[in-house]
Amino acid sequence: MCDSPATSLAACAADDCIRLFLRRHAKRQWCSTRCGDRARVARHYARLRAAE
């Protein structure tokens, strides 16, 4: 595997995930769509609770 400047090792941004992934796009934050979905849903419910 060749290391290119566009690929870097990153930690998943989900709170309860400990996985690392190869970031091939600068905006990628999560190791999988499952982690991304859980993080977005948690953020949504946190906003709803804060609005109450």
C-alpha positions as CSV (number, residue, x, y, z in Angstrom):
1,M,0.0,0.0,0.0
2,C,1.4,3.4,-0.9
3,D,1.0,6.3,1.4
4,S,-0.4,9.3,-0.3
5,P,-0.9,12.8,1.2
6,A,-4.7,12.3,0.8
7,T,-4.7,9.2,3.1
8,S,-4.2,9.4,6.8
9,L,-5.0,7.4,9.9
10,A,-7.8,8.9,12.0
11,A,-9.8,8.0,15.1
12,C,-13.6,7.7,14.7
13,A,-15.4,10.8,16.0
14,A,-18.2,8.8,17.6
15,D,-18.2,9.0,21.4
16,D,-18.4,5.3,22.1
17,C,-16.2,4.0,19.2
18,I,-12.5,3.2,19.5
19,R,-11.8,2.2,15.9
20,L,-9.3,3.8,13.6
21,F,-9.8,4.2,9.9
22,L,-8.0,5.4,6.8
23,R,-9.2,8.9,6.0
24,R,-9.4,9.2,2.3
25,H,-11.5,12.3,2.3
26,A,-10.8,15.4,4.4
27,K,-14.4,15.6,5.7
28,R,-14.7,12.0,6.8
29,Q,-15.2,11.7,10.5
30,W,-16.5,8.2,11.2
31,C,-15.2,4.7,10.6
32,S,-18.5,3.5,9.2
33,T,-21.9,4.8,8.2
34,R,-23.3,3.1,11.3
35,C,-21.1,5.2,13.6
36,G,-22.0,8.3,11.7
37,D,-25.8,7.6,11.9
38,R,-25.5,7.0,15.7
39,A,-23.6,10.2,16.2
40,R,-26.0,12.3,14.1
41,V,-29.1,10.8,15.9
42,A,-27.5,11.4,19.3
43,R,-26.7,15.0,18.3
44,H,-30.3,15.5,17.1
45,Y,-31.8,14.2,20.4
46,A,-29.4,16.3,22.4
47,R,-30.7,19.4,20.6
48,L,-34.3,18.4,21.2
49,R,-33.6,17.9,25.0
50,A,-31.8,21.3,25.2
51,A,-34.8,23.0,23.5
52,E,-37.2,21.8,26.1
